[in-house]
């Protein structure tokens, strides 16, 4: 028997499918204005990695351009990427195979630009991302190294948003020394700078037409930022009826990205290209960190399948508002969580006394040992822990944040977010609610820290 088929009423299946499609369109529509992920990963990656002395204490490495890395390792990368593709085809469920025409070959590339073009195509990333040499400044640090500022457009293809505006970038020069912790911390933000945009066949981009990912599984393919969602979310732990009704939910691929970047990191480290080793490592960390966000691991937290069917039944009977309300509330809570997280971390970097519980959690305080990394970790552990925490966190958000933001279906958080600082406003108006929310999110920060270090530790032994 086909395990994806539900016996019984086929109309129930279509109810759920329609509801989920609507919900996910809304969830991805919010990507047009919101960050749709933990915002500013680097703010949390830095404190997480600082708590791993064998990594944080590594000596400085030499900055190397992508062109130099490819010139030195192009030939060896052919086999590495061929093996990686074989792994993905064997291990990632519903994996869209990389077309054979995009197989990486270094031989015969006429120049550095052509070599880069082939590499970018084999990785199936957005070809317009600059991949410049840069660092993101810690917002609390005063710069004294004389590194020149770098414009946003040199590192990201995204239009300005609240998190990018708040970030400060500086340029690195090829050959200068830089600490691995700075490289990985900066790189942990980079997958949100446009790396995964416009990759699907229906995105209207040249790369989307040749990358072989198929049609965008959910969300609006015309909305720029939302197009990355299926690579940064992992819906691995929904009820069976949900997958049966909405098979497109099986097409989320952070696992594939994490494995690819870890493989490249290991190879770069093993061949003495530590700068690229730790930059790829930071990319891998990003997707792992995304999976610790409950709204990235569950489609509609705290909305039961039965309730979805009920709401949808009302919709079918001519009362659409319950369905629209449910979708708007989930979107608003998702964005409110990320606003609170970002503004709290920004405040915490200016003054560690503001959210000490989070910095302790990120550093693994009170935990005997970090988890070991394995290829199964993203699906079996990281996203499961976030999915399990989703319902309770959703309820805490509703109970602690002003009702206007989390319980008012006529309010659109994404459209109104500019200038909202939930951490500051809650600290001012309701310190008890702020503390409750800080406590509720702390275990997510602990997972963020623990699995970020697990990735770093898993790569330390790869160094030449
Ligand atoms: Zn992301």
Boltz pocket constraint, residues with backbone or C-beta under 6 A from the ligand:
constraints:
  - pocket:
      binder: B
      contacts: [[A, 36], [A, 37], [A, 38], [A, 191], [A, 192], [A, 232], [A, 286], [A, 287], [A, 290]]
      max_distance: 6.0
